[in-house]
Structures are given as structure tokens and as C-alpha cells.
């Protein structure tokens, strides 16, 4: 078991020693969870039970080699069972929802192989408030604000060079000076206005560059992006058409029921088809470091998903197998789309942004874009993409005009 202290814990300790307002915290390495020697953690938790919950932040020894947000932080109960649950959830997420992101970073960014069981946890009191990320881009500080999920009415994430409190600029400069390198800082601004420093990340080795442009087009209705600077990008594209996929699954089910002639059907061809689709998504994501998805049909396939999932209701065991396979397939589709940095689909289908996705350092060079067409144009837009011959594997360009309307080209 490695004894390397994670960057997250090391930098928080350094900032605390420099007198910055870091919430009291404790780093719990993986071997503590193995031996269950929780005496220090129990002492810490006994002094922080006022809100009945704490934040358990991922703290793997090699976490700094991965982009921000790869591993999870969770609110949990302020007791040993709560911390154990949070860490167990982190490990499970790393092996399921985040495995494709981890694998892609290992392929495209040379991130190291890791033993996920070496995951430690940084525990600190829960602070109610707004998340703010600060970093210097070129010679200017920028501040990314994430919506406060505790309110019914929420704001979209946004970036500004003028924070709500001008003191944040000087505070960020002081923190960067104290650490001695260019860094990304995460604050929680409490409901009382008090600013807590909850995380810092060394970004001195991360570059930011530019891209270029091309031809052949289809005009969309708008684009959503947090970081407005570049107006053109090129991406290999995956065409997602789950409506056609479900029609094919229903057709396969129909064929095997007819061929069975009263006997129990062989569901193997259907399951193989679903698994082949999942392998296709995985292979595409591992082949392209950055890519776009054009969504002819992503989730909203009407009754087709229900028909496919219940086509074999007369055979309960087979129906259960098919239903589970289709449910897993939805999960794998979500994981795949989460790795795209460009989504082109009808309005109302968009990438859900958390703080790291919206304005983390990794978005400076390649921010997330969600280009869209209006709902009432959906059928005609899909026909137009097909007429122009857009297909999976093509390279497309997106050019945003002076009115903010994206034009999509196929090479």
C-alpha cells in the first residue's frame, strides 16, 4: 500500500498553515479503511456533527494526474458508517460511471494505471453555500460560479472576471503566491458570506491552445456554452439514432418468437445486438480523444423502448434478461455521451454541467458545447443531416456566426 499523500490533502494542509480559511479536515488513507483503525476519524467527527453531515472528498495518491472531477466527492452522514459508505460509492463509481473517463485519460493523456483500492478520503464539515472556482487565464483571474442546488430556482453555471466580492481576486493571488505555482482554487461561499478554501490543484503544466476551420454546412438554431471565446471547432462525430436501434431490437424479438414456433425462444441474437452497440460506443470513445455526438434520437424514442423491453412478456425469464440488458444499455449510453465535449441535438437535450465540466481548467482549451435545433424542426433537421450524408466517423466543423448561430460542416 502506497504512503504517498495526495495533492489535495497536501495543498489544503499547506494553505491552512499559511493562515487561509480552510475548513477543519482530516485525511483518511486507504489503509485505515482496511484496518478499521478509525479512532482519529471518530474524534474528528465528534466535533463536527452540528449539521449531521460532512463532505467526503476523493483523495487517491495519484488523483492529481487525472482531470478535475474524475473522482467523486459526496455529502454523507457525520459518522463512521457514512464515511465508509461514501468511499465505497467512490470506488463503485470509478469502476462504473467513471471507468470510460479514466480509461480515455490513460490512453490520450498518459494518466497512470491506478489501484482504485488505494483511494483515501478527505473529510471536512459540510458548508452550505455556492461553489466558486478561480484560476488565472493568461494574465487575468476568472471565477466560475456553480448553481446552488439547495434552491428551487437555480442559475446556470457562468464565468466572470468580476466576482461577487472583489476580495476574491486578492485572496486568489495570495493563495497562488503561497503555493508557489499556478493553481485552480475552489471556494465555498457560505450563506453568511464567509469564504472557505476547500481545494487547490496545480495547473502549472496544463497548456491552452487554439484551433482552426473548414466547409459544407447545415445551420442550427443556437448553442449553449459557458466559456465564450473560440467560435470554431472540428470533431470526429458519432451519429446516435436510438429510434432505429430499438426498431431493430423489436424486429429481432419478432423473428426469434416466430422461429421458436411455440418453444422457448433463443434470446442470444438480441442480447448480442445490444452488447455490440455498447462495444461500438466504447471503441469510438477510446479511439477519439475529443468527439461530437449528433443526436437524431437519444432518449426520447416514444413507446419504442417500452415495446422492446416488454416484447417477450410471455416468457418472464427472457423478458427480465432483455429488460436488464436494455436498462444497462441506457446507462452505457449516458456514460458515452458524458465523454463527448460537443453535443448536437434538438433543444431540451443538453449536457448537464457540474462545476468541473463548466469551468474547470480542462475546459479552458476544450470547453463543452451543446448546439441545438428547435423542437419543431426536429424531423426536417434529421432528414437534412441524412441528405448531406453525415455518418459516424466523419469529421465535422462547427462555425458560430456573429449572431451566435452555429453552422455545421461535414468534410
URVEN-V859179 format. One record per backbone hydrogen bond with DSSP energy under -1.0 kcal/mol. CO is the residue of the C=O (numbers start at 1). NH is the residue of the N-H. If there is no record, write none. Layout:
co=CO nh=NH
co=CO nh=NH
This chain:
co=6 nh=10
co=7 nh=11
co=8 nh=12
co=9 nh=13
co=10 nh=14
co=11 nh=15
co=12 nh=16
co=13 nh=17
co=14 nh=18
co=15 nh=20
co=16 nh=19
co=20 nh=22
co=21 nh=197
co=26 nh=123
co=28 nh=121
co=29 nh=32
co=30 nh=34
co=31 nh=35
co=32 nh=36
co=36 nh=38
co=38 nh=42
co=39 nh=43
co=40 nh=44
co=41 nh=45
co=42 nh=46
co=45 nh=48
co=52 nh=78
co=53 nh=126
co=54 nh=76
co=55 nh=124
co=56 nh=74
co=57 nh=122
co=59 nh=120
co=60 nh=63
co=62 nh=65
co=63 nh=66
co=67 nh=70
co=74 nh=56
co=76 nh=54
co=77 nh=79
co=79 nh=83
co=80 nh=84
co=81 nh=85
co=82 nh=86
co=83 nh=87
co=84 nh=88
co=85 nh=89
co=86 nh=90
co=87 nh=91
co=88 nh=92
co=89 nh=93
co=90 nh=94
co=91 nh=95
co=93 nh=98
co=98 nh=102
co=99 nh=103
co=100 nh=104
co=101 nh=105
co=102 nh=106
co=103 nh=107
co=104 nh=108
co=105 nh=109
co=105 nh=111
co=115 nh=118
co=116 nh=119
co=120 nh=59
co=121 nh=28
co=122 nh=57
co=123 nh=26
co=124 nh=55
co=128 nh=191
co=130 nh=189
co=131 nh=146
co=132 nh=187
co=133 nh=144
co=134 nh=185
co=135 nh=142
co=137 nh=140
co=140 nh=137
co=142 nh=135
co=143 nh=160
co=144 nh=133
co=145 nh=158
co=148 nh=151
co=158 nh=145
co=160 nh=143
co=165 nh=168
co=166 nh=169
co=167 nh=171
co=168 nh=172
co=169 nh=173
co=170 nh=174
co=171 nh=175
co=172 nh=176
co=173 nh=177
co=174 nh=178
co=175 nh=179
co=176 nh=180
co=182 nh=203
co=184 nh=201
co=185 nh=134
co=186 nh=198
co=186 nh=199
co=187 nh=132
co=188 nh=196
co=189 nh=130
co=190 nh=193
co=194 nh=190
co=196 nh=188
co=199 nh=186
co=201 nh=184
co=203 nh=206
co=218 nh=408
co=222 nh=372
co=224 nh=370
co=231 nh=400
co=233 nh=398
co=235 nh=396
co=236 nh=292
co=237 nh=393
co=238 nh=294
co=240 nh=296
co=240 nh=297
co=241 nh=245
co=242 nh=246
co=243 nh=247
co=244 nh=248
co=245 nh=249
co=246 nh=250
co=247 nh=251
co=248 nh=252
co=249 nh=253
co=250 nh=254
co=251 nh=255
co=252 nh=256
co=253 nh=257
co=254 nh=258
co=255 nh=259
co=256 nh=260
co=260 nh=263
co=267 nh=271
co=268 nh=272
co=269 nh=273
co=270 nh=274
co=271 nh=275
co=272 nh=276
co=273 nh=277
co=274 nh=278
co=275 nh=279
co=276 nh=280
co=277 nh=281
co=278 nh=282
co=279 nh=283
co=280 nh=284
co=281 nh=285
co=282 nh=286
co=284 nh=288
co=291 nh=341
co=291 nh=342
co=292 nh=238
co=293 nh=344
co=294 nh=240
co=294 nh=296
co=297 nh=242
co=299 nh=301
co=301 nh=304
co=303 nh=307
co=304 nh=308
co=305 nh=309
co=306 nh=310
co=310 nh=313
co=312 nh=315
co=315 nh=319
co=316 nh=320
co=317 nh=321
co=318 nh=322
co=319 nh=323
co=320 nh=324
co=321 nh=325
co=322 nh=326
co=323 nh=327
co=324 nh=328
co=325 nh=329
co=326 nh=330
co=327 nh=331
co=328 nh=332
co=329 nh=333
co=330 nh=334
co=331 nh=335
co=332 nh=336
co=333 nh=337
co=334 nh=338
co=336 nh=339
co=337 nh=340
co=341 nh=369
co=342 nh=293
co=343 nh=371
co=344 nh=295
co=345 nh=373
co=346 nh=349
co=354 nh=358
co=355 nh=359
co=356 nh=360
co=360 nh=363
co=361 nh=364
co=369 nh=343
co=370 nh=224
co=371 nh=345
co=372 nh=221
co=372 nh=222
co=373 nh=347
co=374 nh=377
co=375 nh=378
co=377 nh=381
co=378 nh=382
co=379 nh=383
co=380 nh=384
co=381 nh=385
co=382 nh=386
co=383 nh=387
co=384 nh=388
co=385 nh=390
co=386 nh=389
co=391 nh=394
co=394 nh=237
co=395 nh=411
co=396 nh=235
co=397 nh=409
co=398 nh=233
co=399 nh=407
co=401 nh=404
co=405 nh=401
co=406 nh=220
co=407 nh=399
co=408 nh=218
co=409 nh=397
